[in-house]
Structure formats: C-alpha cells, structure tokens
Amino acid sequence: MAANSGSYRRVQHAARELRATILEKHPNARFRLARAADEWRSWNLWTMVDAEDLDEVSDLVTERALNMRVEEGIPIHVVPIRGRDAQAGALSATSRKTG
C-alpha cells in the first residue's frame, strides 16, 4: 500500500503543477482529478475552461504532461472540456444561427 499512496502523492503533485500552469492563463478553470476509465493506473485531470479553443489549453501543458509520463513515470493526462459558460455561449450562438 505504501507504494500506491506514494504514487498517488506524485500524481497529486503533478496535478497541482499542471493546474497552476493552466490557471495562469485561465483563472476561472475548474478541475477534477479522476482515474481514467480505460486504464486504472492512469489519471485524468479534467479541466473545465471557458475557452473556445480547447487546443489552446492543451498547448499550455502538453510538453510538461508528456515529460511527466515518459521521464518521471507519472501517469497523468490533461483533458480539457468546455465549462458551463462556454457551453451556454455555444448554445446561444447555435440557436441564433438556426433561428
């Protein structure tokens, strides 16, 4: 069990670092750290942002997250998704376009 808790502490530390990087550019971002559904050893840092371009969020942390996985053995992935405000804006824009 000690190895598992140590691994989880490393994942938590990695998640805090990635969060801090994202929050610099997206201060209203919200996060949820959860095990990946398809690989129990991997973790997803679900990142809810009010941004039109989710690739912009990924670009902030892709290199560091990859380094964490490959070089440091920390199985974490950042998964950006649109926050509620961005979703509401998209729905409004769609309804205006379609009438």
Secondary structure, DSSP 4 states (H G I P E B T S, - for coil): -HHHHHHHHHHHHHHHHHHHHHHHH-TT-EEEEEE-SS-TT-EEEEEEE--S-HHHHHHHHHHHHHHHHHTS---EEEEEEE-HHHHHHHHHHHHHHH-
